Amino acid sequence: MDEVIYGYSCYLKDERELSQNTLESYIRDLEQFKEYLNSNSSFDLMSANKTIIITYLMYLQKDGKATSTISRNLASIRSFYQYLINKDFIREDPTYNLHSPKGERKVPDILTPKEVDLLLSQPDVGDFKGSRDKAMLELLYATGIRVSELIDLNINDINFEIGYIALRGDSLQERAIPVGKLAIDSLKLYINEYRSQVLRNVRETAVFLNFQGKRLTRQGFWKIIKYYTGNTNINKKITPQTLRHSFAVHLLQNGADLKSVQEMLGHSDISTTQMYSFATNDKKLREVYKKAHPRA
């Protein structure tokens, strides 16, 4: 069985060309399903049927897992069985016609433009750390990119003249995202004045470095944003995802179309992007009500 999972892992990496983070997520979900089968049934991965998979999804739900987590698990399990079908290891796909659970659509937490300004004004750009942190926060809000994309950014991915960054997703398909002047100026200051202070290897391509001159990690950036949010007195839980959400909602509130926001966020399905329109429509309705209702 371990050989099958290993073969599947190689398939995800070599043929589907998934990123390391996505690949690890697929395998982790599959291993958890395997452990469930070993502990709660007489089935294994090769013999599991639709009933046992439904039972497993119900188990995850009773265990308090979020709808998004359950949907991701089903996607991981479905991908594995499609692989087994294609390799002629099994004849029938036990996930056929199984649908992800539908949960309540939750409007994501966002910051107001004033709160964004307050957060982005925290770093002191007079040294390496402050300049780097300012550039990271400005770029995250200016583009709505994911933390992994921010950390993976290389020098050659930035076009300063036109003002955009180039990103490559799991499929290696490039998407270009425009970057505003404030973020470009912050990047120029950091790269031209401070990045070289910690650079140890001239071949290092990472934009954002730690004090050892190596690519900054996700954990490192989480500590950075936690540090600055602690100084703002903003009574909201602020994560890197909060800036991504705020980017999307603020664009829509100011007239951007949903399709363009979808492309910038890198969503494969526009229904994922539509959750931001709920927050936008809610604000517009409140404004209309306040202006029109005599007792508003």
C-alpha positions as CSV (number, residue, x, y, z in Angstrom):
1,M,0.0,0.0,0.0
2,D,2.8,2.4,0.8
3,E,4.2,1.8,-2.7
4,V,0.8,2.8,-4.2
5,I,0.8,6.0,-2.2
6,Y,4.4,6.7,-3.2
7,G,3.5,6.2,-6.8
8,Y,0.6,8.6,-6.4
9,S,2.9,11.1,-4.8
10,C,5.3,10.9,-7.7
11,Y,2.3,11.3,-10.1
12,L,1.2,14.5,-8.3
13,K,4.7,16.0,-8.5
14,D,5.9,14.9,-11.9
15,E,2.7,14.7,-14.0
16,R,0.3,17.2,-12.4
17,E,3.2,19.4,-11.3
18,L,1.6,20.4,-8.0
19,S,3.4,22.7,-5.6
20,Q,5.1,21.1,-2.6
21,N,2.5,22.6,-0.2
22,T,-0.5,21.3,-2.3
23,L,1.2,17.9,-2.7
24,E,1.8,17.5,1.0
25,S,-1.8,18.5,1.7
26,Y,-3.2,15.8,-0.7
27,I,-1.0,13.1,0.9
28,R,-1.7,14.2,4.4
29,D,-5.5,14.0,3.8
30,L,-5.0,10.6,2.2
31,E,-3.0,9.3,5.2
32,Q,-5.6,10.5,7.6
33,F,-8.3,8.6,5.6
34,K,-6.1,5.5,5.6
35,E,-5.7,5.7,9.4
36,Y,-9.5,6.0,9.8
37,L,-10.0,2.9,7.7
38,N,-7.5,0.9,9.7
39,S,-9.1,1.9,13.0
40,N,-12.8,1.9,12.1
41,S,-13.4,-0.6,9.4
42,S,-12.4,-3.8,7.6
43,F,-11.6,-1.8,4.4
44,D,-8.3,-0.5,3.1
45,L,-7.6,2.2,0.5
46,M,-7.9,-0.2,-2.4
47,S,-11.2,-1.7,-1.3
48,A,-13.0,1.3,0.2
49,N,-16.5,1.9,-1.2
50,K,-18.8,4.9,-1.5
51,T,-20.6,4.1,1.8
52,I,-17.4,4.1,3.9
53,I,-16.3,7.3,2.3
54,I,-19.6,9.0,3.2
55,T,-19.2,7.6,6.7
56,Y,-15.8,9.1,6.9
57,L,-17.0,12.5,5.7
58,M,-19.8,12.4,8.4
59,Y,-17.1,11.5,11.0
60,L,-15.1,14.6,10.0
61,Q,-18.3,16.7,10.3
62,K,-19.1,15.3,13.8
63,D,-15.5,15.9,14.8
64,G,-16.1,19.6,14.2
65,K,-14.2,20.0,11.0
66,A,-15.0,23.0,8.9
67,T,-17.0,22.6,5.6
68,S,-14.0,23.7,3.7
69,T,-11.8,21.1,5.4
70,I,-14.3,18.3,4.6
71,S,-14.5,19.5,1.0
72,R,-10.7,19.5,0.7
73,N,-10.5,16.0,2.1
74,L,-13.1,14.7,-0.4
75,A,-11.1,16.4,-3.2
76,S,-7.9,14.7,-2.1
77,I,-9.6,11.3,-1.8
78,R,-11.3,11.7,-5.2
79,S,-8.0,12.6,-6.8
80,F,-6.4,9.4,-5.4
81,Y,-9.2,7.1,-6.7
82,Q,-9.1,8.8,-10.1
83,Y,-5.3,8.0,-10.2
84,L,-6.1,4.3,-9.3
85,I,-8.7,4.2,-12.1
86,N,-6.2,5.6,-14.6
87,K,-3.6,3.1,-13.6
88,D,-6.1,0.2,-13.7
89,F,-5.6,-0.6,-10.0
90,I,-9.4,-0.5,-9.5
91,R,-12.4,-0.7,-11.9
92,E,-14.9,1.6,-10.2
93,D,-14.4,5.0,-8.6
94,P,-16.0,5.0,-5.1
95,T,-16.1,8.8,-5.1
96,Y,-18.2,9.0,-8.3
97,N,-21.2,11.4,-7.9
98,L,-20.2,12.3,-4.3
99,H,-20.7,16.0,-3.6
100,S,-18.9,18.2,-1.1
101,P,-21.1,19.4,1.8
102,K,-22.6,22.8,1.5
103,G,-21.9,25.1,4.4
104,E,-23.0,28.6,5.2
105,R,-21.3,31.3,3.1
106,K,-19.2,33.2,5.5
107,V,-18.2,36.8,4.7
108,P,-14.5,37.1,5.5
109,D,-13.1,39.5,8.0
110,I,-11.7,42.6,6.4
111,L,-10.0,45.9,7.4
112,T,-11.3,49.3,6.6
113,P,-9.0,51.5,4.4
114,K,-8.1,53.5,7.5
115,E,-7.2,50.4,9.4
116,V,-5.0,49.2,6.4
117,D,-3.3,52.6,6.4
118,L,-2.6,52.3,10.2
119,L,-1.2,48.8,9.8
120,L,1.0,49.6,6.9
121,S,2.4,52.7,8.6
122,Q,3.8,50.7,11.5
123,P,7.2,49.6,10.1
124,D,10.2,52.1,10.4
125,V,11.7,52.1,7.0
126,G,15.1,53.4,8.3
127,D,16.7,50.0,8.5
128,F,16.7,46.6,6.9
129,K,13.9,45.0,8.9
130,G,11.5,47.9,8.8
131,S,12.1,48.5,5.1
132,R,11.6,44.8,4.3
133,D,8.5,44.5,6.4
134,K,7.0,47.6,4.9
135,A,7.6,46.3,1.4
136,M,6.0,42.9,2.3
137,L,2.9,44.4,3.8
138,E,2.4,47.0,1.0
139,L,2.8,44.3,-1.6
140,L,0.4,41.9,0.1
141,Y,-2.3,44.5,0.3
142,A,-1.5,45.9,-3.2
143,T,-1.9,42.5,-4.9
144,G,-3.9,40.2,-2.7
145,I,-1.3,37.4,-3.2
146,R,-1.1,34.4,-0.9
147,V,1.7,34.2,1.8
148,S,3.3,31.3,-0.1
149,E,3.4,33.5,-3.2
150,L,4.9,36.4,-1.3
151,I,7.6,34.2,0.2
152,D,8.4,32.5,-3.1
153,L,8.7,35.8,-5.0
154,N,12.1,36.2,-6.9
155,I,13.8,39.4,-8.0
156,N,13.1,38.6,-11.7
157,D,9.4,38.3,-11.0
158,I,9.1,42.0,-10.5
159,N,8.8,44.4,-13.4
160,F,9.5,47.9,-11.9
161,E,9.1,49.8,-15.1
162,I,5.5,48.6,-15.9
163,G,4.6,47.9,-12.3
164,Y,3.6,44.3,-12.0
165,I,4.7,40.9,-10.6
166,A,4.6,37.6,-12.3
167,L,3.5,34.5,-10.4
168,R,3.4,30.8,-11.3
169,G,0.8,28.6,-9.8
170,D,0.6,24.8,-9.4
171,S,0.2,24.3,-13.1
172,L,3.2,26.6,-13.8
173,Q,0.8,28.9,-15.7
174,E,2.0,32.5,-15.2
175,R,-0.3,35.2,-14.1
176,A,0.6,38.9,-14.0
177,I,-0.7,41.2,-11.2
178,P,-0.4,45.0,-11.4
179,V,1.3,46.6,-8.4
180,G,0.5,50.2,-7.3
181,K,3.0,53.0,-6.9
182,L,3.3,52.9,-3.1
183,A,4.1,49.2,-3.1
184,I,6.6,49.6,-6.0
185,D,8.3,52.5,-4.2
186,S,8.6,50.4,-1.0
187,L,10.1,47.5,-3.0
188,K,12.6,49.8,-4.6
189,L,13.7,51.2,-1.3
190,Y,14.1,47.8,0.3
191,I,15.9,46.2,-2.7
192,N,18.1,49.1,-3.6
193,E,19.1,50.2,-0.1
194,Y,18.8,47.4,2.4
195,R,18.6,43.9,0.8
196,S,22.3,43.8,0.1
197,Q,23.1,44.3,3.8
198,V,22.1,40.7,4.7
199,L,22.8,39.1,1.3
200,R,25.4,36.3,1.7
201,N,25.1,34.6,-1.7
202,V,25.0,36.7,-4.9
203,R,23.0,33.8,-6.5
204,E,20.2,34.1,-4.0
205,T,17.1,35.1,-6.0
206,A,14.6,35.5,-3.2
207,V,13.2,39.0,-2.8
208,F,12.5,38.8,0.9
209,L,15.4,37.6,3.1
210,N,15.9,36.9,6.8
211,F,18.9,38.1,8.8
212,Q,20.9,35.1,7.6
213,G,20.5,36.2,4.0
214,K,18.2,33.3,3.2
215,R,14.6,33.2,1.9
216,L,12.1,34.3,4.6
217,T,9.8,31.5,5.7
218,R,6.0,31.5,6.2
219,Q,6.5,31.3,9.9
220,G,8.8,34.2,9.8
221,F,6.2,36.4,8.1
222,W,3.5,35.3,10.5
223,K,5.6,36.6,13.3
224,I,6.1,39.9,11.5
225,I,2.5,40.6,10.9
226,K,1.6,39.5,14.5
227,Y,4.2,42.0,15.8
228,Y,2.8,45.0,13.9
229,T,-0.8,44.2,14.5
230,G,-0.1,44.2,18.2
231,N,0.9,47.8,18.0
232,T,-2.2,49.0,16.1
233,N,-4.9,48.6,18.7
234,I,-7.2,47.4,16.0
235,N,-9.9,45.2,17.6
236,K,-9.8,42.5,14.9
237,K,-7.9,39.3,14.3
238,I,-5.5,40.2,11.6
239,T,-3.7,37.5,9.6
240,P,-2.1,37.6,6.1
241,Q,-5.4,36.3,4.8
242,T,-7.1,39.4,6.2
243,L,-5.1,41.6,3.9
244,R,-6.0,39.3,0.9
245,H,-9.7,39.6,1.8
246,S,-9.4,43.3,2.2
247,F,-7.7,43.7,-1.1
248,A,-10.5,41.9,-2.9
249,V,-13.4,43.7,-1.1
250,H,-11.9,47.1,-1.5
251,L,-11.4,46.6,-5.2
252,L,-15.1,45.5,-5.6
253,Q,-16.3,48.3,-3.5
254,N,-14.6,50.7,-5.8
255,G,-16.0,49.3,-9.0
256,A,-13.7,46.5,-10.1
257,D,-15.4,43.6,-11.9
258,L,-15.6,40.2,-10.4
259,K,-13.7,38.5,-13.2
260,S,-10.7,40.8,-12.9
261,V,-10.5,40.2,-9.1
262,Q,-10.8,36.4,-9.8
263,E,-7.8,36.6,-12.1
264,M,-5.7,38.6,-9.7
265,L,-6.5,36.3,-6.8
266,G,-5.7,33.2,-8.8
267,H,-9.1,31.6,-8.2
268,S,-9.8,28.8,-10.6
269,D,-13.5,29.0,-10.0
270,I,-15.3,32.4,-9.9
271,S,-17.7,31.1,-7.3
272,T,-14.8,31.3,-4.8
273,T,-14.4,35.0,-5.6
274,Q,-18.2,35.6,-5.3
275,M,-18.0,35.4,-1.5
276,Y,-16.4,38.9,-1.6
277,S,-19.4,40.3,-3.4
278,F,-21.6,39.6,-0.3
279,A,-19.5,42.0,1.8
280,T,-19.6,44.6,-1.1
281,N,-23.3,44.3,-1.7
282,D,-24.0,44.5,2.0
283,K,-22.2,47.8,2.3
284,K,-23.9,49.3,-0.7
285,L,-27.3,48.3,0.6
286,R,-26.6,50.0,3.9
287,E,-25.5,53.2,2.1
288,V,-28.6,53.2,0.0
289,Y,-30.8,52.6,3.0
290,K,-29.1,55.4,5.0
291,K,-29.6,57.9,2.2
292,A,-33.2,56.9,1.3
293,H,-34.9,55.9,4.5
294,P,-36.5,58.8,6.4
295,R,-35.7,57.4,9.8
296,A,-32.4,55.7,8.9
